[in-house]
Structures are given as C-alpha cells and as structure tokens.
Amino acid sequence: MKRLTSRAEDGSASIDPALYDEAIRRLAAYEDMHDDLEARLADLTEKLEQRKADGTLKGAAGNQLLAQKVALKTTIGMFDIYGIE
C-alpha cells in the first residue's frame, strides 16, 4: 500500500494537499471496514450466545465460530492499538 501521509520527527502526520481526495477515500474505507468488523462481531456473539443457550456450542461448528470471534476481536484490537477507534 502506498502511504499517503508522512510523519514528522515529533510524530505528527501530514499529507500533500494533492493527495487529499485519495486520503479521504481511503480513510472512509478504513472506517467502513471497522464498522463492518464490529457488526460481524456483534452478529457472531449473538450466534454464539444462541448456541450456548441451545446447548449446541460444542463440536467443530462451535469451535469454528469461537475461532472467528477471536480473529475478529484481534483485528478490531489492532485498530485500538493504533488509536483508530
């Protein structure tokens, strides 16, 4: 991925004004991705709670859902590490 921003020694970010439109488009895509990940996690959490209530959480399918939840939480956590909340 080609960076659109540059970092100064003090840690501040800047952008060439000619790249502004592309930076806004890419920022919107990141925000859309974050929203989608959060929605998927909420849906998955609901499915896991339903399976737990039904007593069908154990087994391969339940393990796959739990693994997906861990993967989603890890990905969302990366946004938090980098201050993208």
N, C-alpha and C positions, 0 to 999 in steps of 0.2 A: 504494500500500500504506500503510495506516495504521500508523505507528510505535507500538510497544508500550513502547519504552524511551525514556528521556531521558538526556542527557549533562550531567554537571556540568562546571564550568569546569576541574576537574583531569583531565577525560577519563573518569572513572568512569561506569558506566552504572547506572541504577536503573529499577525498574518499580513501578507502582501495584499493590499486592497484589491488588486486584480483577481485574487482568488476568493473573494468574499462570497460570491454566489455559490461556488462549489463547496466552500466550507459550511455554509448554511444548509445546503442539500445533504451533506454528509452528517452534520450534527442531527438533522431531522431523522435521518435513517438510524442513527445510534439510539435516539430517543424512542423511535418506533420499535426497535429491537428490544430495548429494555422493557417497554410496556408489554410487548408480546411475551417475553420471558416471564414476567410477573403474572400475566394472565394464565399462561401454561402451568406455572407452579400452583396457582390457586385451584385450577381445574384438577390437576393431578392430586393435590392434597385432598380435595373433595372425594375423588375416586378412591383414594387410599382409606379415608375415613369410612366410606360406604362399605368397602370390602372388609374392613376390620369389624364393623357392626354386623355384617352378614357372616362373619367367620370364614371368609374366603381369601384372607390376606396371605396365607402360607402357600408355598408352591412356587413354581417357576414364574408364573404371570405376576404374582405379588412381588417377587424379588425383582423382576424387571421394572415394575412401577417404582419400587423403592430406589433402584439404581438411577432411574430417570430423575427422581426427585433430588437425589444427591447431586447429579450432574447439573441440574438447573440451579440449585442453591449455590453450587460452586461458581457457575458462570455469573450469576447475579452478584455474588460476593466480590467478583473481580471489579465490577462497576464501583462497589463501595470502596475497595482498596484504592482505586484511582480517583475517588471523590466524585464519581458520576452517579448521583443519587436520583 
